[in-house]
Amino acid sequence: MCGNHIFVLVDMFVFDDPGNKMGSKEAIGNGDGLTIKNLHAGETYEVQVRQSKGLGGYSLLIK
């Protein structure tokens, strides 16, 4: 913890409908992210987010 800020890191994993891993990134912090290409409209994807450090909350923005 630094000042009033709580640092939270997450690990993110993205899978397609059959369960194939499309991409992943570990220790994602504020302002960082994961970009997955070749996603198709109408398809189903699973996004797993696992908190790896810190005890604060976090927001997930999907564009």
VEXMARLUM-457419 format. One record per residue: residue number from 1; residue in one letter; x, y, z of N, C-alpha, C, CB in turn. Coordinates in steps of 0.05 Angstrom, whole numbers, always signed. Glycine has a CB too. Layout:
TORZA  pos  code    n_c1    n_c2    n_c3   ca_c1   ca_c2   ca_c3    c_c1    c_c2    c_c3   cb_c1   cb_c2   cb_c3
TORZA  NUM     A       X       Y       Z       X       Y       Z       X       Y       Z       X       Y       Z
...
% end
This chain:
TORZA  pos  code    n_c1    n_c2    n_c3   ca_c1   ca_c2   ca_c3    c_c1    c_c2    c_c3   cb_c1   cb_c2   cb_c3
TORZA    1     M     +17     -23      +0      +0      +0      +0     +18     +25      +0     -19      +0     +24
TORZA    2     C     +11     +44     -17     +27     +68     -19      +8     +92     -16     +42     +69     -47
TORZA    3     G     +10    +107      +6      -9    +128     +11     -36    +117     +15      -9    +149     -12
TORZA    4     N     -56    +127      +1     -84    +117      +2     -90     +97     -20    -103    +140      +1
TORZA    5     H     -70     +89     -36     -75     +72     -58     -68     +43     -51     -58     +80     -82
TORZA    6     I     -86     +25     -58     -81      -4     -55     -75     -15     -82    -106     -18     -42
TORZA    7     F     -52     -28     -85     -45     -39    -111     -56     -67    -113     -14     -40    -114
TORZA    8     V     -71     -71    -135     -83     -97    -141     -73    -106    -168    -115     -95    -140
TORZA    9     L     -64    -131    -169     -55    -143    -194     -73    -167    -199     -25    -151    -194
TORZA   10     V     -80    -170    -225     -97    -193    -232     -84    -208    -255    -125    -184    -240
TORZA   11     D     -90    -234    -257     -83    -250    -280    -108    -254    -296     -70    -278    -270
TORZA   12     M    -106    -252    -323    -129    -254    -340    -125    -276    -361    -136    -227    -353
TORZA   13     F    -145    -292    -366    -145    -313    -385    -170    -312    -402    -142    -341    -371
TORZA   14     V    -167    -316    -428    -190    -315    -447    -191    -341    -462    -188    -290    -466
TORZA   15     F    -214    -354    -462    -218    -380    -476    -241    -377    -496    -224    -402    -455
TORZA   16     D    -239    -393    -518    -261    -394    -537    -281    -415    -526    -251    -401    -566
TORZA   17     D    -303    -419    -541    -324    -437    -532    -315    -466    -528    -347    -436    -551
TORZA   18     P    -298    -477    -545    -289    -505    -539    -269    -506    -516    -276    -516    -564
TORZA   19     G    -259    -483    -506    -241    -484    -483    -212    -479    -490    -244    -509    -468
TORZA   20     N    -207    -472    -515    -179    -466    -523    -171    -439    -513    -176    -467    -554
TORZA   21     K    -147    -437    -502    -138    -411    -491    -131    -393    -515    -113    -414    -472
TORZA   22     M    -144    -369    -516    -140    -350    -537    -117    -331    -529    -165    -334    -542
TORZA   23     G    -112    -327    -503     -91    -310    -493     -92    -308    -463     -94    -282    -506
TORZA   24     S     -71    -297    -452     -70    -293    -423     -48    -273    -417     -64    -320    -408
TORZA   25     K     -50    -262    -393     -30    -243    -384     -31    -243    -353     -35    -214    -395
TORZA   26     E      -8    -243    -341      -7    -244    -312      +2    -217    -301     +12    -266    -302
TORZA   27     A      -5    -212    -277      +3    -187    -262      -5    -162    -277     +33    -187    -257
TORZA   28     I     -31    -161    -285     -41    -137    -298     -48    -116    -277     -66    -144    -315
TORZA   29     G     -37     -93    -280     -42     -71    -261     -59     -49    -273     -16     -59    -251
TORZA   30     N     -63     -28    -258     -80      -5    -267     -69      +6    -293     -80     +16    -245
TORZA   31     G     -87      +8    -312     -80     +20    -338     -68      +0    -358     -61     +42    -334
TORZA   32     D     -63     -24    -349     -52     -45    -366     -75     -62    -376     -31     -63    -351
TORZA   33     G     -70     -80    -394     -91     -96    -405     -82    -119    -421    -110     -79    -421
TORZA   34     L    -101    -132    -433     -96    -156    -450    -112    -151    -476    -104    -182    -436
TORZA   35     T     -99    -154    -498    -112    -151    -524    -113    -179    -538     -97    -131    -543
TORZA   36     I    -137    -187    -546    -141    -212    -560    -151    -205    -588    -160    -231    -545
TORZA   37     K    -138    -215    -608    -147    -210    -636    -162    -234    -646    -122    -203    -654
TORZA   38     N    -175    -230    -668    -190    -252    -682    -213    -262    -666    -171    -275    -688
TORZA   39     L    -226    -244    -651    -252    -251    -638    -274    -245    -658    -256    -236    -611
TORZA   40     H    -295    -261    -658    -316    -258    -678    -343    -252    -664    -318    -283    -695
TORZA   41     A    -358    -233    -675    -384    -227    -665    -402    -252    -665    -397    -204    -681
TORZA   42     G    -418    -255    -644    -436    -277    -642    -424    -302    -630    -446    -284    -669
TORZA   43     E    -397    -302    -626    -384    -325    -614    -384    -321    -583    -355    -329    -625
TORZA   44     T    -380    -342    -568    -380    -341    -539    -351    -345    -530    -398    -363    -527
TORZA   45     Y    -343    -327    -511    -316    -329    -500    -318    -328    -469    -298    -305    -510
TORZA   46     E    -300    -340    -456    -299    -340    -427    -274    -324    -419    -297    -369    -415
TORZA   47     V    -279    -305    -400    -257    -288    -389    -255    -295    -360    -263    -258    -393
TORZA   48     Q    -231    -305    -352    -226    -311    -324    -207    -290    -313    -214    -340    -321
TORZA   49     V    -214    -279    -290    -197    -259    -277    -191    -270    -249    -211    -231    -276
TORZA   50     R    -165    -272    -243    -157    -281    -217    -140    -260    -204    -141    -308    -219
TORZA   51     Q    -148    -252    -180    -133    -232    -165    -107    -244    -156    -149    -220    -142
TORZA   52     S     -84    -233    -163     -58    -244    -156     -43    -229    -134     -41    -246    -181
TORZA   53     K     -50    -204    -130     -37    -188    -109     -55    -166    -100     -10    -176    -120
TORZA   54     G     -56    -161     -75     -72    -140     -64     -99    -150     -55     -76    -117     -84
TORZA   55     L    -113    -134     -39    -139    -142     -29    -161    -123     -36    -137    -144      +2
TORZA   56     G    -155    -103     -53    -175     -83     -61    -192     -93     -84    -162     -57     -69
TORZA   57     G    -211     -77     -91    -229     -83    -113    -216     -75    -140    -256     -69    -110
TORZA   58     Y    -228     -82    -162    -219     -75    -188    -242     -73    -207    -197     -95    -198
TORZA   59     S    -239     -59    -229    -259     -58    -250    -249     -71    -275    -267     -28    -256
TORZA   60     L    -267     -83    -290    -261     -97    -315    -276     -83    -337    -267    -127    -313
TORZA   61     L    -261     -72    -356    -273     -59    -379    -267     -75    -404    -262     -29    -383
TORZA   62     I    -289     -84    -418    -286    -100    -442    -296     -83    -465    -301    -127    -441
TORZA   63     K    -279     -78    -485    -287     -62    -509    -289     -80    -533    -268     -39    -514
% end
